[in-house]
Amino acid sequence: MNRIITNPKILGGKPIIKGTRLSVKFIMNLLGSGASYQEILNDYPHISVEDIYACLNFAAKTLKNDVYFKIESA
């Protein structure tokens, strides 16, 4: 997980890929929009496929801790 860091001086402390200003959220949005790993790597050659995996892992671990409640209509 050392590829993903937070720094209050970079993007307001959002989780980013170490050594970049690319946030985990940004990479996840690219993937969610249908961008392939190769397209992302071509557009951002300073990151690696391992960085993309680290973003996916970070997002998965973050969601793992969420609690969901079913809201029923009155």
C-alpha positions in Angstrom: 0.0 0.0 0.0 3.0 2.3 0.0 2.2 3.4 -3.5 -0.8 5.3 -2.3 -0.2 8.2 0.1 -2.0 11.3 1.5 -0.4 14.6 2.0 -2.5 17.6 3.1 -0.4 19.8 0.8 -1.3 17.8 -2.4 -4.9 17.8 -3.6 -6.2 18.7 -0.1 -5.0 15.4 1.3 -6.9 13.1 -1.1 -5.2 9.7 -1.6 -2.8 9.9 -4.5 -0.3 7.8 -6.3 3.0 8.5 -4.6 5.2 10.9 -6.6 2.2 12.2 -8.7 -0.8 14.5 -8.4 -3.1 11.7 -9.7 -5.7 10.8 -7.1 -7.1 7.3 -6.6 -10.5 8.7 -7.4 -9.3 10.0 -10.7 -7.9 6.6 -11.7 -11.0 4.9 -10.6 -13.1 7.4 -12.6 -11.0 6.6 -15.7 -11.5 2.9 -15.2 -15.2 3.3 -14.6 -15.5 5.3 -17.8 -14.1 2.4 -19.8 -10.5 3.4 -20.1 -8.2 0.4 -20.3 -5.1 0.0 -18.3 -3.0 0.5 -21.4 -4.8 3.7 -22.3 -4.2 5.1 -18.8 -0.5 4.1 -19.0 -0.2 5.7 -22.4 -1.7 8.9 -21.2 0.2 8.9 -17.9 3.6 7.2 -18.6 5.0 8.2 -15.2 2.8 5.6 -13.5 2.9 1.8 -13.7 0.3 -1.0 -13.8 1.2 -1.7 -10.2 0.0 1.9 -9.4 -3.3 1.1 -11.0 -3.5 -2.1 -9.0 -2.7 -0.1 -5.9 -5.6 2.2 -6.6 -8.0 -0.7 -7.1 -6.8 -2.3 -3.9 -7.1 1.0 -1.9 -10.7 1.5 -3.2 -11.6 -2.1 -2.4 -10.3 -1.8 1.1 -12.0 1.5 1.6 -15.4 0.1 0.5 -14.9 -2.9 2.7 -15.3 -0.7 5.8 -18.6 0.9 4.7 -21.8 0.1 6.4 -25.0 0.1 4.4 -28.5 0.5 5.7 -31.7 -0.4 3.9 -34.0 2.6 3.9 -37.7 1.7 3.7 -40.5 4.0 2.7 -42.9 5.1 5.4 
